[in-house]
Amino acid sequence: MRIRATAAAAVSGALTLSALAVPAAHAAPAAPNVTFSHMKVNDGKAITLGATSTVKVKATYTVTHPATVSMSDVLTGPVLYRGDSAKYPDTQVTSDDPGTCAKVDSTTANCSATITVPARELYNSDAGTWKQGGVAVDRKTGADRWQNDLGTLPVRRAAQLTTNAAPEPVKKGRTITVTGKLTRADWPHGTWVAFGGRPVELQFRKAGGSTYTTVKTVTSSSTGTLRTTVTAGSAGSYRYRFAGTSTTSAVSAPADHVDVR
């Protein structure tokens, strides 16, 4: 679920987690006295979303609390957000369900939860570095406590890349033309769009070999297309390789084998 930065939205996020409504009261109830630490979402790896992807990732974290606080009275969960505050973010995703916690001792519990990140709920500008946080909700009162800055995690637009080497077969010493196209996910529209002006490596693996070497670097056009030529030397496979950016994933195109005779 994505929530924009308003007070009403932040409360909505907490109550979605707790599935409780805050009862009317003359004074605001006290927030749960818990502290989050050791937050790890998706095992620290980047979340990559295709044009229509919905990705579920696991989060693990530790909750510390006074011995007088019973964890049976508190719901906890991880938060991914952009902005200065987990409670009042620019963009926010909370866990689908409350975390499952295992007691370590009278003041500590280790917890895990699942976060669902749907591409259709994001803007392309949301790609980049997100922050990790936590939210705790009192089961009885609905009072919530939010904790910021528990680490960071990249959220990236997936990239796609193609390679076609021609002619096939080809005589040794003749010219091989290698074409391709680099695109990336457009989340709001659920499509793939050209990714132009990006350096892409043309790589070659000799027939029978196990590793690729970079032949040259080609820049994608405004329409994402790639085109270059090489001289046929030996049989093998060509592929384009894009190293990625802070907002877009790395990707290697499927290889295209060329028989040199």
N, C-alpha and C positions, 0 to 999 in steps of 0.2 A: 504494500500500500504506500502511496506517496502522499505526503502532507506538505502543504505550503506554509510559510511562516506567518501564522496568525495565532493569537492566544487560543481561539476556538479550535483551530486545527490541532494544536499541540495537545489540548485536553482530549480531543477526539482520538488522537493516537494512543494516549494512555488508557482510555476507556475501551478501545478496541482490544488492547492487550488484556485488560482485566475482565472484560465482558460484564462490567458493573456500571451502574449509574450512581453518581455522587448524590447522596441524600441531602436534603435541605438542612442548613445549619446556620446558626447565628455567627459562629466563628469558624474559620478554616481549620480543618483537622490537621494534625501534625503529619508530616511526610514520614515514610518509613526510614528508620535510622540504619541504612545499609550502605556499604561502599563496594563498588565494582573494581576488579583488577584482573590482570592476565586475560584480557579480552582478545580473542582470536577468531576472525571471521574467514571462512573458506580456507582455513589453514594458512592464512597470510597471502594467498595467491590472488592475483587480479581476477575480477569478475568480468567476463567478456560476454556481451549480448549481441546476438544477431538481429536482423531487421524485425523479427516477430518473436524473439526468444522470451521465455519465462524461465529464469534460473533459480533453483532452490539451493541454498548454501547452508552449511552448518556453522554455528557459532558456539564457542566454548568460553566460559568465564568463571571467575571466582567471586563469591559474595561474602563479605565480612560484616558481622553485626554483633551488637552486644548480646551477652548470654540471656538477657531478659527479653530479647526479641525472638519470637517463634517464626521460623520460615514458613510454617503452615498458614500464617496470617498475611504473607507477602507474596505477590506475584512479581517476577523479574523477567527481563528480556533484553536482548541486544538491540542497538539502534545504529543504523548507518545514516549519515546526514552530511549535507553541505551547508557551510555557513559557520557562524560563530557559536551557535547554541544547538544542542540536541533537541531542546524543548521548543525553541523558536527558530527553526532552520530555514534555509532557502529551499532545500529538498530533504525529505526524510523517508526512510523505510524502516519499519519496526518488524519484530518477529510475528509470525502467523499465530502462534500460540505461546502461552507462558512457558518459560524455561523449566526443564526438569532438573531438579537439584538433588544432589546426594550429600548428606551430612558428612563432614570431615571431623569436626569437633563441635563444641558448644557454641563457637562463634564463627565458624567457617563452613561454607558449602561450595562444592564444585557443580557447575550447571552447564546445560547445553540447550540450544534451541535452533529452530530452523527459520531462515529468512527467505522470503520469495521476492525476487526482483524482476518485475515485468517490463520489458522494453517499451511496450505501448504506453506506459505511464510516465516515460521520461522524455525530456527534451534532448536534442543533440548536445546542447550546451551543458548538460549534466555530466557528460563524459569528463573524466579526470580523476583527481584525488579526492576521495571521500574520507570523512572522519568516522571513527567508531565511538559509540557511547553506550550507556545503559539506562534503563528506566525501571523503577520499582514502584509498585502500586499496592496500597493497603487494601486487602480484600473487603474489609468492613466499611471503610469510609470513602474509598476511591482516591484518597490523597496520594500524590505521586512525587517522586524524587527522580530528577534527571542528572546524569553525570556525563560530562564532556571529555573530549580529548583522551580517549583510551587507545589511541593508535590510528593509523591511516590505512586505506586500501584503495587501489586503483579500480575504477569502473570504466571499461573501455568499449568502444564500438568495434564490432567484429569487422575484419577485412576479408575480402575474397580476391583471388588472383588466378589468372589463367596463363597458359603458355602454349604456343603452337609454333613448331619449327618446320620449315618447308624449303625445298622439296624433300620428299622421302621416297625412295633412297636418293642419294646424291653422290656424284663422283668426287673423289679426293681433289682438293684444290678449288672446287667450285664454291659459290656463295650460298650460305644458308641464311634465310630471313626468319627471325624469331619475333613473333608478335604476341601480344597479351593485353590484359586489361586489369586495372586495379580499381576496385570499388569498396565501399564500406557501408555499414548499416545506417539507414535513416530512420531512427526510432519513431518519431511522430507519425510518419507516413507508412511505416511497415514495408519499406522498399530498400533497394541497394542503389547508391548513387556514386558517380565518378569521384575518384580521389586524385586530383591532378596536382602537378608540380612536386611530385614526391620522388626521391631517389629509390630506384629498385635495382637490385643486383641480378644480372644474368649469370647463372651458374651452370657448370658442366661436370658430368660424371662419366668417365670413360667406361665403356662396356667391360663388365667384369670387376669394376672398381666398387668401393664402398663409400667413398666420400666425394663431396662436391667441392669444386674450386670456383672462385669468382672470376669470370671472364672480363666483365665490364659493368659499369653502372649506367643505367638508362633512367631518364626522368619521364614520368607519366605526363601525358598531355592534359589539357583542360577537360577532356572527355574521359580521362583515365587510361587511354590507350598507350601501349608500349610497342616500339618497333626498332629493331636494330639488325645488323648483319654481322656474320662471322664467316671465316673461311673453314670449309670442311677439312678436318685433319684426320680424325679417327671416329669410329662408331661410338655412340654414347647417348646420354640423355641430357637434355637442356631443361632448365626450369628458371622461373623468376622467383626471387626471394625479397620480401619487404620486411624491413627490420622493425616497423611499428613506430608509434609516437606515444606521448603521454596520454592521448585520448583514443588511440586506435591500435588494435592488436597487430602483432607480427603475423605473417602468413607466408607459407611456401606454396607455390602452385604445383599441381600434379605434373610430374615430369613427362616430357615428350621425347621418345627415342628416335634417333636418326641413324639409319644404316649407311655408312660411308663405304663405297666400293671403288 
